[in-house]
């Protein structure tokens, strides 16, 4: 978009009219080396692979906020990718945070049997709905994630760099770990 000075709408319009061949030819004429590389990777099916995937919940609050911010800020996303691998286009970071519908689903009325017959009760207002609410809550903790893609040949290097730059909570030393218990 920047190279051809296209607005977002112009870019969408251009892409919706392109065939696969048009897209490959357009990308291959780019003066940005990694764009040409991506075009070649797509054409010849040498795609990046997921080299690391972590739930967003595994990071501390400030890091979770950083990753969630990347969804809206492409410039910050590119900067973060460059922190992991200094060469542009060698790493792709994807922040996955789908709307899971927990709020909507918890409002669904369910039929609950009682001593005087059956009642319609919202899922979040009954003990019978607790198992489903727990599953929805678990999904909210496990599905939102950060995925890092790269060439499989760089997988180990990318994982080490990412984990050093963005340690998850379990990788950070805890206060108890730093105390020498033999002193007591």
N, C-alpha and C positions, 0 to 999 in steps of 0.2 A: 504494500500500500504506500509506504513512504517513498520507495524507489521511483514509482510511477506517479507519485503525488496524487493518489486517488483518495476520495472521501470514502467513508464506510459504505454509504449507499451505492457509490459507483463500483466499489469492489464487489459488493453483493450482486449487483446487476451484471457485472462482468462474469462472475463465477457461475451464475445461474444459466448463462447462455453458452458456457464452455462445454465441449466434450472432453473426455479424458485426454485425448491427443492434444487438444488446444491447451489444456492446463499444463501438460508436460512441456510443450514447446515454449509457452510463456515463462514457466519457471526456469527452464534451461537457458533463457536469454538474460537472466538476472546477472548483474555484476557482483552480487554478493555470493561468495564461494559456497557457504553452507546451504543457501537456497538451491543452488545447482546440485549440490550433494543430495539434498532431500528429494529433489525431482528424480535423480538417478535411483535412490534407494526405493522410492515408491514404484517406479517403473519396473525395476528388476527384483522387487520383493525382498530387499535386504533391509528390512525395517528395524528400527530400534526395538529393544525388548525392555520389559519392566525389570530393572536391576534392584529396585528397593521399593517396598510399599509398607507404610506405617500408618496406623490409625492416628488421626489428629489428636485424639484424647490422650495419646501417649506422651505428648509434649506439655511443657508447663504453659500457663495461661498466656504469657506474652508471646511465646512461640506459636501457640494455636492462633492467636490474633494475627500474627505476622502472616501465617500461611493462608488464613481466610481472607486477608486483605489482598493477597496475590490474585484472587479470583477476579477482582475488579480493576486491578492496576497492572496493566501489561508491562509498563516500564519497570516496576518493582519486581515483577516476575522474571524479566530478562536479566536484571541485576542479580537476582538470587541464583539463576542458572549460571551466570558468569562467576559467582562466588565458588560454585562447585567445580566447574571446569572453565578455566580462563578463556578458552577458545570458543567463540560464539558458535552455537548450533551443535555442540557435542553432547549436550544434556537437555532434556526436556522435563520440566517439572509440571505435574498435573495435580491440582488440588480438587478432590472429589468431595462435594458437600451437597448431596441431593436433598430435596425436600422429601421427608419420609412420611409426612402426613400424620404424625403422632397426635397433634392437636385436633385435627379433623376426625381421625379414627376414634379418639377417646370420647367424642361426642355422639357416636353412633348409639342409637337405642337398642338394647337387647331385651329379650323376653326372659324374665326371671320368675321362677315359681316360688310362691310363698304359701303361708298357711291358709290364706284366704283366696288363693287363686294365682293368676299370673299378672305380673306388672311389667310395663315397659320402663326400663331404667337406663340412663346413660352409662356407657361402659366405664367411665371414670368415677361413677358413683356407686359401684357395687363390687363386692368381694369376688363375684364370679368373673368380672372383667380383669382382675389382677394379673393372671398369667399372660394375657395378651398385652396388657400395659407393660409388663416386665420385658416381654420380647421386643416391643417397640422401643423401650428405653435402651435395651442392649444394642439394637440396631443403630440407635443414635450415637452410641459410644464406639461402635466398631466399623460402620460403613464409611462415615466421613474419613478420608485418608489423603495422604500425600504419596503420590507415585512418582518415581524417578525413572525415566527412560534413557537408554544410551545404547551404544554399540556393545554387543555382548563381550567384545574384547576388552572394553574399559570397565566392565562391571565391578570388579573388586576395587579398583581405584576410586570409582565414583561412589561406591558404598562407604569406603573409609572416609573420603573427604566430606560427604554429606553428614555422616554420623559425628564427625569431629566438629563441623560447623553448627549442626542442629541436633544436639544430643537429646534423646528422649528421656523422660523422667527416670526410667530404670537405669539409664547409663550414667546419670549424674551421681556423684558420691553423696550419700545422705549424711546428716549430722552424726548419726550413730557410727557410721563407717569411719569417721575421722577421729573418733575418741579412742584412746588407747585404754582398754578396759583393765589392763594389768596394773595401771596406776592405782586402782581401787583395791 
